[in-house]
Amino acid sequence: MNRSQKRPIVYAIRDFPFGCGTQTSVPVKKSPRRSDAVVKNPSVDHVVVAAPPRPTGASSLKEEEEFKNSKPETTCVKHEQSFQNSAHGYVVVVAGPKLKGTCSKQEPQFRDSDHAHDHREPTPREKVLDVLRVFKQVYRQLDEDKQARRGGDSFDATARIDLKTQAVLERMGKRVNTYKKIGQVPGIQVGDEFQYKTELRLVGLHFKTMCGIDYVKMGDVNFATSIVASEGYDYDDKFDADVVTYTGEGGNVICKGKKSEDQKMVKGNLALANSMRHKSEVRVIRGQERLDKKGKRYVYDGLYLVDKYWSEKGDSGKSLYRFKLCRIPGQPPLT
């Protein structure tokens, strides 16, 4: 071939399976006329790096030989699923760094960038509302994901979505009032409503999602911080104006199919009794049937004092404890 004759320039673009592409590295000097071409293939939603043009001309024989002997480096990426905050809420996006010569599957990541450029310190109320907003958005996105319901991991297919949402937010650091305390919780107002007990935990109102009495140890004594009282659903809790009659925990008094036994003055029951003796405030969250009849909603009623407690026989014939709590005056009225 006549060396003065230029070789034709050929651009090769290959279409690979989803998430994988090839990149050819050529040990040649870069020039403005020979630059890598990056092409977006809209049909497979990944990027293919096109090979640079072959060297041409008599002055490039050495470069052409190096071009022939060079081997492509494979870059394969498994895209990870992540939640990214947008103006309309959390959406699934494709993200993740490229790792040369390997494929790696990473855990889902969740990011919230709403306040990334807001240098003003949010108020306690804004922090609480932000956690509840993110909870609803992540819950909605997980609920729309039907993959677990079609099979796959057995835990994902059966786990409650509110518990999964709680775990996601805790990994994100989307949680406020993380230390148990007695009395009013910053950012929480009387009348605030919640759909799940996991929301109560994330805002610091009631930490125990499976128990009705939450408590904290101060010195050698446990004091009740909050209770979740529910009227109906086989509970014997009663609401009368600013007075709540609360049934103690334990004894399997509401667990069908389990043998009932006498309640004991331990754990949460003992904490409520200690709160009565020391006149320590207790937060009361009221469980109510939802308007759509699908489960319950939880309403924060404010601060109460334990007035007295006693033991009596329940319907099962076993002993149980009753606690009378009176609402502290001067708080916003109940609705």
C-alpha positions, 0 to 999 in steps of 0.5 A: 500500500502506498504510505502516502495514502491515508487509511479510512477512519472507522468508528466502532461502537458496540452494544453490550448487555445492560450495565456493561461496556468496553473501553480501549486504552491506547498508549498514544499521544492525544491530539485534538483530532483524535479524542475519545467519543462517548455515545449515550445509547438510549435503548439500553440506558448505559454509556458505550465508549467508542474506540479512537480512530486508527493512526494514519500516515507514514509517521504513525506506523509505530503507533499503528503497531501499538494499536494492534497489540493493545488489549481492551480493558473491561469495565462492568458495573452493576447499577445500584438502586438508590433513593434520591430526593427531588422536588416531588419526593424520593425516586429510584435512580441509577447510581454507583461508581465504575470499578475496573475489571470487576462487577460489584453489587452494593447496598441501596443508598438513600440521600436527602438533599433538600437542605444541602444548601440551607445554612440555617439551622432548622427548628425542632418542629421543622426537624420532626416534620422533615422526618415524617415527610421523608418517612412517607416518601420512602414508605410510598416508594417501597410500597410501590416496589412489587419485586418482593411480592413476586418472589425473591428474598423471603424476608423482603416478601413478608416484612412490614413496610413500616419496619423496613422504612424505619430501618432505611431512615435510621441508616440515613440518620433521619431521626430526631430526639434520639435520647429518652427523656421525661416530659415534653419532646422538642418539636412535638405538639399536642394533637400530632397524628401518626400512622405507625408506631415506627414514626413515634420512634423516629421522632423520639416520642415513644421508642418501643414499637412492640410495647405499650410502656416505654421507660428510662433508667435514672440512677437505680430507678426506672421511670415511665416516659410514655404509654400508648393506650388503645381503646377497643381491639380487646384492650381495656384502656378507657378514656374519659375527658382528661382521665385515662385508665390504662391496663398494665403490660404482661400476662398475655391478657390480649394474646389469643391462643396463649395461656394467660397468667398474672401480671407482675410488678416489673419492667413497665408496670414498675416504671409507672408505679415509680412515676406515681411515687415521684410525681413524674410526667408521662406522655400519653399517645392515644391509639384510635381506629382509623376512619378507613377502618384499616388499622389504627392511628396514634394521637399525642394527647400531652403530659399526664401524672399517674394518680393511682394504681391497683390490681384486679381480676381480668376476664381470664381470671388472672390478676392485672394492673390498672393505672389511672392517669390524669392530664396536667392542666394548662395544655392545649385542649384535646380535639 
